[in-house]
Amino acid sequence: MMAMRKRTDTVFPNAAGIDVGASSHWVAVPPDAAEESVREFGVMTDDLRALADWLMACKVEIVALESTGVYWIPLFEILEQRGLQVWLVDARQMKYVPGRKSDVQDCQWLQRLMSYGLLRAAWRPAGEVCELRAIARLRETLLAEQASWVQRMQKALVQMNIQLTEVLTDVMGMSGQAIIRDIVAGERNPEVLARHRHRRVKASTEEVIRALTGNWRQEHLFVLGQALSMYDDIARHLRECDAQMQVLLGQRAQCAINVGAVPRAGSKARAAFDVRQMLANWAGVDLTRINGLEVSSVMKILTEIGPDLSRFANVKHFCSWLGLCPGTKVSGGKVLSAGTKRSANRVRQALKMAAMTLSHSNSALGAFYRRLCSRMDKPKANTATAHKLARMVYFMLTRGEAFVDQGQQRYEELQRERSIAALKRRATALGFQINPIGAAA
């Protein structure tokens, strides 16, 4: 039926389709745009520029790319710089069509679907957001790698029967780092090592000395030293990422704070305040006012999607993109499944982590989360609370509204009023009337 449509039914008559690959790109343009409607181009920069020149010569206005790994990013950026409208489409929208398994047929089918307007574009944030997002994701990767090297240090200590984890809450805290660095420097006396114990450590000095008495094997000491060196090296790269993030945030927010300097030791609160202020200036609203959203969560949200959500038609589209909306799998009038889809969306993960922190909050959101936990299992309550947080984030970014917490008591009062109103409606439907105990007396 698709082939039976006339040429006049096309939505985008000057559309092109590109099948992106690792070593070459196959490009298809409308048959009447050039003598050779399908061409193959390489992946070098000169090849990509020649591809863009050919599309401009064919008077192409819109281009559809099939997403493949990260190979589409250089091509997307070059075509976008030429003024072409570029759509990144999902391969799942085309994989159910049989008989089109070659690259030539793929790009032709992609061009045809694009010309008929049967494809949807994936959302890609603006260039300034992509710049911040790349550094934020690198920082997240570095933190994960640093944590893995901490685990290797703990493993080496346990193999030497140095039980630091039994006496210290954080092995890489002030006392733990001082002890480990002294061990790597060559100190083996437990009493000398125990002098690094901070006065706030709950374990006594005798317990720390017992924990630091172990078997000093050379191979484990070598592993410990290498792991500590990698930890310090990653920490240096993390400081560089933080400095670059602060510079970029300062440029976005046009903040007067000296964002180029790395925070000094002991100024974590001031550094967090500066970052929060820069994020608020960039977004136009302070998202940390929402209960459960810390500076790190807001940082991840804004570096992933940016402050401009005009790409989404309404809040339902935004929540659906995050994968926080219930599913609508219905057949024969019966709901087969209403669960949310699986998604690796980083904003979704940040919102779900923020929802988990509301379990002991005295805010209205905390009361909402606990009420849901009493009605359903915690994973579902967590997803529903993350959905509520997503709606708040959307309205704050699009309307510029400030978040005001009504408090747990006000929320419970409203819930009580809703419950009473529901009982009265049900009683009226059954022919009864409900009155308060005081009024009946």
Buried (B, 14 or more C-beta within 10 A) or exposed (E): EEEEEEEEEBEBBBBBBBBBBEEEBBBBBBEEBBEEBBBBBEBEEEBBBBBBEBBBEBEBBBBBBBBEEEBBBBBBEBBBEBEBBBBBBEEEBBEEEEEBEEBBBBBBBBBBBBBBEEBEBEEBBEEEBBBBBEBBBBBBEBEEBBEEBBEBBBBBBBBBBBBBBEBBEEBBBBBBBBBBBBBBEEBEEBEEBBEBBEEEBEBEEEBBBBBBBBEEEEEBBEBBBBBBEBBEEBBEBBEBBBBBBBBBBBBBBEBEBEBEEEBEEEEEEEBBEBBBBBBBBBBEBBBBBBBBBBBBBBBBBBBBBBBEBEBBEEBEBBBBBBBBBBEEEEEEEEEEEEEBEEEEBBBBBBBBBBBBBBBEBEBBBBBBBBEBBEEEEEEBBBBBBBBBBBBBBBBBBBEEEEBEBEBBEEBEEEBEEEEEEEEBEEEEEEEEEEEEEEEEE
